[in-house]
Amino acid sequence: MVLGGQQLRVAVRPGRAAAGGRPPLLLINGIGVSLEIFGPLVRELDPDVEVIMFDPPGIGGSARPRGPYRCTGLCRLIAGMLTGLGYDRVDVLGISWGGGVAQHFAAFWRSRCRRLVLVATATGSLMVPARPSVLAHLVIPPRRQMDRAYLYRVVGGVFGGSARAHPERVAAVMRDGDWLGSPRGYLYQLVAAAGWTSLPFLPAIRQPALIVAGDDDPIIPLANARLMNLLMPRSRLHVYHGGHLGLATEAAELAPVVDAFLAAP
């Protein structure tokens, strides 16, 4: 799909039947990885519900943008994508970096977002930070992160959860780097998040929201989820036992939590 000169790779999993009035579910992935990261989750979600995924500019199969972009511009692109696909209103799930985009979209494109799911994410530049040793790994280009020797040495301390005992699970989720973005695309995602924070507008997010957070997430400490839950007027918090990539590595456990929230009256 081409929108405003930007080529986006988009994937849609059709629903099998009428989904009880639920709109499609839009998934927004984290930094440096393509839409395939959602494969384990999508396989566990209600098959009746249509699911929309896309690669951000410069990541996976989406073309590199002309230059850096901001969260506002990306949300405008998402709104155009939904219009082009024929969707007026969707539920939105964002993980990590994508959770920040999802917050922005819910706040400023309110009519397009019915319900919001925020997974392993925070409030942007003003947040309870990870330890410096963890943050240092996040500025390393993504393909270097997935070098097997490097991965097995640091993955447990960076991603936490089951990755501590089973680093091979992260490698399997990422297919040893097959789904990672280009270094420049990764850099542009970092630039999009630089200086951005949702703290001023979180109280204005009126959609029902589910905040999903791991109790062993070195990248996004649990205190961030508790803060967001405090500031958002219609949110609830679900804490799972696991790390930053629990939505992928423990999808069978978390998909029913997401489905139950989105299907509730």
Secondary structure, 3 states (H helix, E strand, C coil): CEECCEECCEEEECCCCCCCCCCCEEEECCCCECHHHHHHHHHHCCCCCCEEEECCCCCCCCCCCCCCCCHHHHHHHHHHHHHHHCCCCEEEEEECHHHHHHHHHHHHCHHHEEEEEEECCCCECCCCCCCHHHHHHHCCCHHHHCCHHHHHHHHHHHHCHHHCCCHHHHHHHHHHHCCECCHHHHHHHHHHHCCCECCCCHHHCCCCEEEEEECCCCCCCHHHHHHHHHHCCCEEEEEECCCCCHHHHCHHHHHHHHHHHHHCC
